[in-house]
Amino acid sequence: MAFSMHSHSGQFCPSHAKDTLEEVVQSAISHGMQTFALTEHMPRDSDDDMYPDEVSTAPLRPRHERFLIEAAKLREKYAGKIKILIGFEGEWIRPSYAGLIKELASNPVIDFYIGSVHHVYGIPIDYDVVFYRKAREMAGGSDERLFEDYFDAQFEMLNALKPRVIGHLDLIRLLSDEPNRDLREMKGVWEKVVRNLKVIIEQGGLVEVNTSGLRKGLKEPYPTRGVCEDHGFAHVGTNYGRGIEYLESLEVKELYTLDGKNGDMKSQVSVRSVTLASIKKSFKA
């Protein structure tokens, strides 16, 4: 049973993806996906957190509300072809965002949200090399120190939010000088990774296997092999086959996905196990 818990569209997340939300859903169906989550980036509430291509954060909240309306329509329209979950990707920029994330998550249409860290010191670390290096200077000038600060921010997010799904656990690797370096080689970094994983396990969270880094030049998905061992329709299914091969190389037999409320506001989201063999069988390249 092929599935994906993380997606973006150009319609509601224009700087991260392509195409309309419906085209994203249609592409997921064409790839044999049986469960698919719509998870646009949450609206930020401060102009201090704008990206270079943005003029104001004021339009983001109304756009988020339009996304939820459209997602609910698509869930109903394609109910016989694919199970759609509705969520969003949380933006942990600073502790003050905890309240906004919880408020957004309280909407009864929301099945779950992804707990992600894209910023350190309020600086986006995966937008481009210029921003990454600015954050690195703030951390003291080394990738290792910035990695440590990133995982500290993630730890802070985990304890404040307890998200059901943790997005691209080691995203911080992407624009570093050695993005494919084994995190276990950096003692201080690795201690924080292990600490965070223990918290995730205690909270019953799910760590996503995210292949987006492969199309950006990484050799392995998020999270990297060391961790595992101890976006638009053009991106739906991209490198999914390579992701399956990666999991097979790790001898993973079983993965977990979420069953959504499917429009029943009184029901609860639940966790379901899926065999890797069934995912491989149903996925269409």
Beta strands, then each sheet from edge to edge (+ up, - down):
strand 1: 2-4
strand 2: 33-41
strand 3: 83-91
strand 4: 112-116
strand 5: 119-120
strand 6: 123-124
strand 7: 165-166
strand 8: 206-207
strand 9: 254-259
strand 10: 270-275
sheet 1: 1+ 2+ 3+ 4+ 7+ 8+
sheet 2: 5+ 6-
sheet 3: 9+ 10-
end
